[in-house]
Amino acid sequence: MKQGSVKAGSGKGSMAVIPRLFRTIREFYPVMLPITIVCIIFNAVVSSIPSIFMQNIIALVEQNWKDGSWDQVGPQILKFTAILATFYVLSLLAGIAYNQLMAIITQGTLKKMREKMFDKMQRLPIKYFDTNNHGDIMSHYTNDIDTLRQMISQSFPQLMISAITVLTIFCIMIYYCLWLTLVVLVGVVFMYFITKKVGGGSARYFFRQQEALGRVEGYIEEMMNGQKVIKVFCHEEESEADFDRINDLLFEESEKANRYANILGPILNNIGNILYVFTAIAGGALLVLKVPNVSLSGMAVSISITVPFLNMTKQFVGNIGQVSHQINAVVMGLAGAGRIFDLLDQEPETDEGYVTLVNVREQDGRLVECAEQTGLWAWKHPHQADGTVTYTRQTGDVRLFDVDFGYEENKTVLHNISLYAKPGQKVAFVGATGAGKTTITNLLNRFYDIADGKIRYDGININKISKNDLRRSLGVVLQDTNLFTGTVMENIRYGRLDASDEDCIEAAKLAGAHDFITRLPGGYDTLLTGNGANLSQGQRQLLSIARAAVADPPVMILDEATSSIDTRTEAIVQRGMDALMEGRTVFVIAHRLSTVKNSDVIIVLDHGHIIERGNHEELIAQKGQYYQLYTGTFELE
């Protein structure tokens, strides 16, 4: 199983993720986000002011209540109540507004993040997908996005409300009594160290949990794709044991993370209760001992200050406790965001090519670019030195000069490869597995770039050719077929999106796929799902060949194109492929040497070196490795 290089929070601390996440959301919603924040701030401030009204009402009763007469204090109490009720109504409206806006912002942000990830994924080099587990990549779109949803929609608003409420209450506390504020601060400092100790452990394990979750999903995806192989080799128990091992690791990380997170809340709640008692005792002591008050209000310590202070203490500690309840969601969200940003920060596939493929027509003995399709293509080569543009007819002439290449540094796979394929030639690569046959075709497509040497296409260095135009000029049929959810017609048209139905049908006839397609329940409109699971391997390969045929490229690469087809079907396909290859430059990779006998050039590779080259008769006469392969005296594998 491939080990992904994208790790939770790799190279990114949680504190670095937060501002970047907010910048991203602000980029998506430059107006809506500030309005939402204002509503949240207003809602939080209003939740903090009842203590002020309580103090005013108690002070009013203390100073003006005489003989139990309501007339002395009633109008003022009603006035305070009406003002507070007005604030509550406005707070209710602000709460409704920010909740509705947060729903839009949250889902919109997730939608745009998925779009950014998918867009980035389309621009990543093939190497990224070769070196990262596909299930772990999928986890970015599922688990990481879901943790981000919970953090944006619930945790961030709650944290903001709690922070603003704590700040507002703290300012009110200082205004009324510094002595009681200091008592509360001592408890808060103690709560801070507890939160840092326990919350830090929780954060560490939540990051590990996201990594372990990615590995579990990657393993499940791999096992689903290989289910037939598992059953054929009776590997069910071993697969289950491997799954249990990585699932146990996920359990251990999750158990540790949630254990830390779950014990934090009760600890803080009990510290809050103890702090409430100490604040009550301190307030009573200040009253009994008549200690001079130190405050911004200039008021003496009294019942009107002590009683609201107890309420503020409960609210103050309660909001700090709310922060602790959100820690697990925040940390998981930050872990998910870190992994998402890691994907977005991957280096995209670079393309410095400036030579493009254009439609041309012949006019007065020269090539002229045109918009309509003429069936004639040329490479448009702008010359920066003098500002001129030249057009080179696309013929399919491919040449490699002294090419060296390695997938990893200091591990060379191809050594000093030099070969040429003239327009219309059929060049075959044969050799043992790992000899470098497929690697050469990967270099022609520029899925990987060579370490040394040159590759020229119609006399142009392929590094100068735009990758999209280069790949558009190459038709590829791989050993592993990939069909997409859609009709048969749509899968064939994937080779050229502007192809008509008639073009697709002609391509299918050319590939020998028309007969079996017409026997399908819906013909060309038959819906394919699950990579064409309702078709045989041979039928899927025929559709893959038809897809390449409809693209009508001048150069074809057939990588084990008939390896999954039975002998009878191969004969049908071979006739179609012969017609498909006519007039085109063709590179063929095949283990069945009978399919390459009619090649113009056969190149024998061994451990990245060309050891023999020539046509079938010449190589047989040499009685070298090709002769041994063909006669069966040397095993290909």
Secondary structure, 3 states (H helix, E strand, C coil): CCCCCCCCCCCCCHHHHHHHHHHHHHHHCCCHHHHHHHHHHHHHHHHHCHHHHHHHHHHHHHHHCCCCCHHHCHHHHHHHHHHHHHHHHHHHHHHHHHHHHHHHHHHHHHHHHHHHHHHHHHCCCHHHHHHCCHHHHHHHHHHHHHHHHHHHHHHHHHHHHHHHHHHHHHHHHHHHCHHHHHHHHHHHHHHHHHHHHHHHHHHHHHHHHHHHHHHHHHHHHHHHHCHHHHHHCCCHHHHHHHHHHHHHHHHHHHHHHHHHHHHHHHHHHHHHHHHHHHHHHHHHHHHHHCCCCCCCCCCCCCHHHHHHHHHHHHHHHHHHHHHHHCHHHHHHHHHHHHHHHHHHCCCCCCCCCCEEEEEEEEECCEEEECCCCCCCEEEEEECCCCCCEEEEECCCCEEEEEEEECCECCECCEEEEEEEECCCCEEEEEECCCCCHHHHHHHHCCCCCCCEEEEEECCEEHHHECHHHHHHCEEEECCCCCCCCEEHHHHHHCCCCCCCHHHHHHHHHHHCCHHHHHCCCCHHHCEECCCCCCCCHHHHHHHHHHHHHHHCCCEEEEECCCCCCCHHHHHHHHHHHHHHHCCCEEEEECCCHHHCCCCCEEEEEECCEEEEEECHHHHHHHCCHHHHHHHCCCCCC
